[in-house]
């Protein structure tokens, strides 16, 4: 075969690798790849002996014989009173809001018979436009978490709401009252705050979250004065520099940024050019993977880099305290400065949340000198720096100045900076009341804990980054009788009404003008309060102040070992730790699941003698932690990167004890990064689970020449693409492909297909969670994932190219490719997987006997086998998250992506019914039937639809010259095709 | 050494084997027959909490099926109506009847009447009433003459072979959509011909692939 199929020698492109193990062809890697089945594929969950299995089988046959004649009695329970517009089994969608780190996004929640099952983005919302992040999607599972806080605790002991109401009357609200809230972006909570502060003027209000944008706020205050938010318009920029800002990944709270960036990068019949992205960063982030040029440096060195760029662009005076240059850095700086200057009006510099105020201010100064596309508005959240605020609060708690503390959500005992000693300070507060979703560390330490209502259970509101307000409406009564923050405040401090609905509605009825009831209903329906977006400001940058601040900055040492902290893409700051979907969702770059690790560069690992899975002790900021190491390509040297949110001591059965808590070495002084850390091997090891080598698409057992590397992901530069637009298809030359079965003509009706634009995909994982939520995909746990048994129907492959020190990376989502000549179908002995006339590779679960031949024969490795009944041991309340339109699969059954066949069926039924009632022909509008991954994608990288309709987006994408079918040389004719990735490097840096 | 078994033992062994084999086959056959949906499910007629007579309501009084099962043309489920629908009439009619006590109790307390489900498909099958009713498949095709049943029983096996037989040859069971709830309708000409006309007019093409019904 290898003689016939030629990988075009002129077009091979770079060599791709997924892990350092693969790059160096380590024995562990060969073992994993060469084995036909993953190790332990035949083992059972509890290592039961063969005899036990036979005994169990005999018993279950016996039971089957006895029970077969029994028909289970089922009941139908209709409502007593009819509900207007309610149709059993038909989902409704309601608009609401989901808030993270003080930023609301507009969501649409699908509810079946009053039971919310899925979250999507609200297409009418200006910063969500229908897309949603993985974290937003997964929040629905957190609501159904059976380990959530269910009752009032007094001093950690179960109590009651009645006792709490009585007990809270003795709260002395006069002196020493403090309220600690999460970052507040809610107008009705602000109104409630004003009510409380009006009644008790000596009370203090503090806002803190462990992941916040305090640095950005301080930076814009330095440049423009307080209360200004900057909104970079990524779609209007041609050259973008990111200063340690992972805006395509975890650093951006909204999907808007990804959408705008992808728009600027799209190449199609309308656009022939694309933006160019430079990044200076330490950790290899998703934004770094997308970048055309990347300069790695420690987080502490970014400030110096920003100043040097300021000098080069003439916005800062020369002679600042900057670090020396390497050749590479000089070349990068010069080319970057030239490129930025050449693109006046379309050049943009953005700084990330880990960077101090001065870096943000310098970015603003550069932007105003370049006429960068940035829109300014009044800030939607309060002004005080959250880190300084919690430090001051903790000091007052310790000194006894705070006698009553009300904590509105969050988990400060776990997440507050270590030097505030928040836990100890809390013990000194006479009365502390904690409102929280979980029985977390703070709940157990506070004198009172009351259960909080989840976002989907209570009334509220929240503003997006541009100020647009969305009213948050409940989808379901609180499952465990929780209260929202506004309800608790109203109850404690005697507001006129203590009902969330009345508080929120009254607030808005007083804010609306004209027909108030209609305005309220429209706002609820649309998920947007009309005209609530903040007015645009035109602030002038105070160059003198920024220059003075830059001149006063001390020089970064440049030497020494650095430690820096990142919100986890899976657990965020720890609040998703008990969420199985997120725990099992691979980190976008490292592909670690169920845990975190200290990430170090290959050079640092060599210098220090570390290898993967070594436990190391990190001393920094006056504390120490012990954590396993993972060597990651592309990281800056002499530094270690840590993900927040793991190592929860108290949260529930999913997240407790998973990973390592890194908060003990995070302090107010070293909140995001700190120098002077020491890292020592302890001599112990720990198995980190990572999926980076799983599901490879090359046949390793054939005697293939060593240089034979199938082009799986394909990319080129913009220049190369312009010279040869069909480069992707031409990467493989193969003889005419003929099938021995004869070709089926798929030329009638609807023919479903998918196109994925690798140029837009950022690898953010939103599609993985959307698919998991839509298709009832189970969670299997760390041990099973390490055996290669994870169940995700769509996986995100990440490939590196280049050297281990300075690699580039590409992400590629892979789902079932729905081959027209599907190799899985030929080998199924029971015809459990067969083809539909619409080109779908159907899977009939109830026919499957679990031979797993299909998975072995699948060249794309997209089939997943239920080694166990993963749904067996879940609680009743967790079952409520299931989509009733999709079968819950049993043990012993194969499954895979269906192109959301339930949506196709429902859509077709509705279309045909409407057409038949109207006596018209069936007409499918493009976008009427969508897949869950497509809906979620913030970059609009996925298109799905009828490929026979030339006007459909998917057909248009497939017509593009970059379109290629993965492994087309196997003649499997996949319905999913990819648009090759393009990069736009600066010729001067080539 | 004399043989332990006589010559006839051979025959006994063969006969014995035959008997055991036949017994096993009969057992398997009996089991297959007894567990077939046609035997197991057809005729299922549980006692409902309220002795509601379809014969009286739909037959004698001629109420249309969709008066109560009003979601049948709009959704997958032909839902059992809320208690309120019963009370539309029974506030006046037989308002004191002992038999209607559970209905009145439900109406007053807000708790549902616990009806027993008769027509049950496996969880991996997604039947949609709307798709069938709009295309002109009558209620009677799957549910039988409910207007003649005092207590409803399952009339058809509802197994996959039975579904597929109609999906492969829908013509015999199609009628004009406005007649689907007219259970006693008799075609005035050849049903096949009428069915074929409807198939042509509405472009009816029932799925026979797996994903048509399984999701």
Interface residues (C-beta under 8 A of the other chain):
Chain A: X68 X69 X71 X73 X74 X75 X76 X77 X78 X79 X80 X81 X82 X83 X87 X88 X89 X90 X834 X835 X836 X837 X838 X840 X842 X843 X844 X845 X846 X885 X886 X887 X888 X898 X901 X902 X904 X905 X909 X910 X912 X913 X916 X917 X921 X922
Chain B: X34 X35 X40 X41 X44 X46 X71 X74 X75 X76 X77 X79 X80 X81 X82 X83 X84 X85 X106 X107 X109 X110 X111 X112 X113 X114 X115 X116 X117 X120 X122 X123 X124 X126 X128 X130 X131 X134 X135 X177 X202 X203 X207 X209 X210 X211 X212 X214 X215
